Amino acid sequence: MRDEVTGRHGGTGLGASARQLRAMFSQAAVGIAIVDERGRVLDANDKACAMLGYGADELRGKTVLELTHPDDVERTREQIARLIQHEVTSYTIEKRYVRRDGSATWSNTTVTLLRGLPGQGHQFFGILQPLDDRRQNEEMRNRLAAVVNSSDDAIITKTLDGIITTWNPAAERMYGYRADEAIGRPVMMLIPEDHAEEEPAILQRLRRGEHVDHYETVRRRRDGTLIHVSLSVSPLRDGTGRVIGASKIARDITRQKQHEAALRDADRRKDEFLATLAHELRNPLAPIRQAAALAGAPGASEEQKRWGHEVIARQVRHMSALLDDLLDIARITRGSFDLRPASTTLGAIVDAALETARPTIEARRHSLRVDLEHREAELVGDPLRLSQVLSNLLTNAAKYTDPGGNIAVRGNAGDTQVELAVIDDGIGIAPEMLPEVFGMFTQVKSARARSDGGLGIGLALARGLAELHGGSIEARSEGPGRGSEFIVRIPRRLPDASTQAETPAAPAADSASRTVLIADDNEDAAQTLAMLLEVFGHRVAVAHDGEQALRCFEQMRPEFALLDIGMPGMDGYEVARRIRALGRPVTLVALTGWGQATDKARAMQAGFDRHFTKPVDPDRIVELLATH
């Protein structure tokens, strides 16, 4: 089709026709190439050159197989062989060519055999139709389908009438319907009745071309269970831009909602606990303040002053008990609570618990019945903590039983464990609250009005102590107003504890006078403790900061130094280190409001011998001075 070839036939008419054919060949919208029988390119039009990235002169002489992508060479060779062997007169193949820059381009190629004139070889006429756009669209669709199928979110499409048209595997997992069960059905099958108004409103927004983003709602699974979902819905448009449907992405946020609810509940319980703690700590302050005022009143009698002292002592014990419970539950939670195992009996545990709880029981005029088998049954555990478990249960029963109610204690011993039960005819527990009653800071709502105080940690502490002994507590109730039963089961020996364990006997008291240094920036605390120790015959010096404490130590050279940790300037840790550096014998006792295991460890590292958490029972200090 070159001019020099077509021009051989001569004639002006033929020349014009040849030029027209050449123009049609060059400007055709598809790629056209002429190839000889050895597969070499003889000629190619502009479109073919553009598709392959070569100029016409560069393309001439290259073979078809040389231009073919390696993955498609074998298929191309087979088709050419069929053509040459006259099995077919033409063939069509979708294949890739390698462009001049090394990239691949797809083409739908049709090759036709042109039989040569006598004495001339065969030629092939090839038409190349670009397929890149179609292939790219197919690849995009394939990638999109892969994304949809592998997504953890449910991806669904529907018509503007709400009929489901597609349903991915995540939708099957989320909602429980297979694709063949969901496609063609209305999306309303997923929507609970009380949310039915949502779908018409969403469809109306979609018809206006609006998007619905991160809409949180509730949907129903095939088995009827409800799940929380977050929906994002977008309009689907046809080629003209008209909205014809919607695509929806749904994410299951049920677990997230549960976590949020748990956090809200924990936050609510924390606020309630802090309010309760403030209330419980304020309550003793009023009688303490009034008793102190009475003791200092000029006209107060000795009996009134003595009564005021008893009130103050009683209320301080109450506050100390509250703080001790808090510290105990914190240590149990951290796993740093140490038991003091000893041999004891079932009867001894019950008697100690009754002694603690009896005042509360009698104050509310309850009837108490004790049915205890095997009183002398022996077990190994921490006697103080085991009796605390039972006394907490008894106090709980007394608080939540109307005055004049009935409380019973039942106990028995088996070969490997003892069992104690506290039974009351009080307000009872709703079934849904039974799993919650041992939670931290939990008080049943209906019980709060009847409670006469407490932080809501008594049952949690009882369970923690029982579990430290390898035991358990179970709560039972037939419902509100039907009473409660708490059953404690404790092994008769602690894991790895010797049945011969005994509580060490306390050293005999020594009434000798001691020299004592007290250092505390709280002047009232320091002075009152000093006066108390002086009453017992000890010689005491008082300092109110670290520097003063060191000076007093040098002058007095005491046998005991009771040091507050949180003093300004030089704290108690530094004072202890400096005293130890002097090398003089002295018993160092830390007095602090910080009572965690790390605080005790830090005190020991600083050189302290003992660690007391405030408020300290004065009797413990008096005993320490008498026995060391």
QUILINKA-V322525 format. One record per backbone hydrogen bond with DSSP energy under -0.5 kcal/mol. CO is the residue of the C=O (numbers start at 1). NH is the residue of the N-H. If there is no record, write none. Layout:
BEGIN
CO,NH
CO,NH
END
This chain:
BEGIN
2,5
2,6
3,7
5,8
6,9
7,10
11,15
12,16
13,17
14,18
15,19
16,20
17,21
18,22
19,23
20,24
21,25
22,26
23,27
24,28
25,28
26,46
31,128
32,45
33,126
34,42
34,43
35,124
36,39
39,64
40,36
41,61
43,34
45,49
46,50
47,51
48,52
49,53
49,54
52,100
55,59
56,60
59,62
62,41
63,67
64,68
67,98
69,72
69,73
70,73
72,76
73,77
74,78
75,79
76,80
77,81
78,82
79,83
80,84
81,85
82,87
82,88
83,86
89,113
91,111
93,95
93,109
95,107
96,69
97,99
97,105
99,102
103,99
105,97
106,131
106,132
107,95
107,109
108,129
109,93
110,127
111,91
112,125
113,115
114,123
117,120
122,37
123,114
124,35
124,126
125,112
126,33
127,110
127,129
128,31
128,130
129,108
131,135
132,136
133,137
134,138
135,139
136,140
137,141
138,142
139,143
140,144
141,145
142,146
143,147
144,148
145,149
146,150
147,151
154,156
154,250
155,168
156,248
157,165
157,166
158,246
159,162
162,187
163,159
164,184
166,157
168,171
168,172
169,173
170,174
171,175
172,176
175,222
178,181
178,182
179,183
182,185
185,164
186,189
187,190
188,191
190,192
190,220
192,195
193,196
195,198
196,199
196,200
197,201
198,202
199,203
200,204
201,205
202,206
203,207
204,208
205,210
206,209
211,213
212,233
214,216
215,231
217,229
219,227
221,224
225,221
227,219
228,253
228,254
229,217
229,231
230,251
231,215
232,249
233,212
234,247
236,244
236,245
238,241
242,238
244,160
245,236
246,158
247,234
248,156
248,250
249,232
250,154
251,230
251,253
253,257
254,258
255,259
256,260
257,261
258,262
259,263
260,264
261,265
262,266
263,267
264,268
265,269
266,270
267,271
268,272
269,273
270,274
271,275
272,276
273,277
274,278
275,279
276,280
277,281
278,282
279,283
280,284
281,285
282,285
282,286
283,286
283,287
284,288
285,289
286,290
287,291
288,292
289,293
290,294
291,295
292,296
293,297
294,297
297,300
301,305
302,306
303,307
304,308
305,309
306,310
307,311
308,312
309,313
310,314
311,315
312,316
313,317
314,318
315,319
316,320
317,321
318,322
319,323
320,324
321,325
322,326
323,327
324,328
325,329
326,330
327,331
328,332
329,333
330,334
331,335
331,336
331,337
332,335
337,339
339,341
342,381
344,379
345,349
346,350
347,351
348,352
349,353
350,354
351,355
352,356
353,357
354,358
357,360
357,361
358,362
359,363
360,364
361,366
362,365
364,404
367,407
369,371
369,409
370,372
371,373
371,411
374,377
375,347
377,346
379,344
379,381
381,342
381,383
382,386
383,387
384,388
385,389
386,390
387,391
388,392
389,393
390,394
391,395
392,396
393,397
394,398
395,399
396,400
398,401
400,427
402,405
405,367
406,425
407,369
408,423
409,371
410,421
411,373
412,419
416,492
417,414
418,490
419,412
420,488
421,410
421,423
422,486
423,408
424,484
426,483
427,481
430,433
430,434
431,434
433,436
433,437
434,437
436,439
439,442
444,447
444,448
445,448
445,449
447,450
447,451
456,442
457,461
458,462
459,463
460,464
461,465
462,466
463,467
464,468
465,469
466,469
466,471
467,470
472,489
474,487
476,485
479,482
483,429
484,424
485,476
486,422
486,488
487,474
488,420
489,472
490,418
492,380
494,497
498,501
501,343
514,516
514,539
515,559
515,560
516,541
517,562
518,543
519,564
521,523
522,526
523,527
524,528
525,529
526,530
527,531
528,532
529,533
530,534
531,535
532,536
533,538
534,537
538,540
539,516
541,518
543,520
545,549
546,550
547,551
548,552
549,553
550,554
551,555
552,556
553,557
559,587
560,517
561,563
561,589
562,519
563,591
565,567
565,572
568,546
568,570
569,571
571,575
572,576
573,577
574,578
575,579
576,580
577,581
578,582
579,582
579,583
579,584
580,583
586,588
587,561
587,589
588,609
588,610
589,563
590,592
590,612
591,565
592,614
593,595
596,600
597,601
598,602
599,603
600,604
601,605
602,606
603,607
603,608
604,607
610,590
612,592
617,620
617,621
618,622
619,623
620,624
621,625
622,626
623,627
624,628
626,510
END
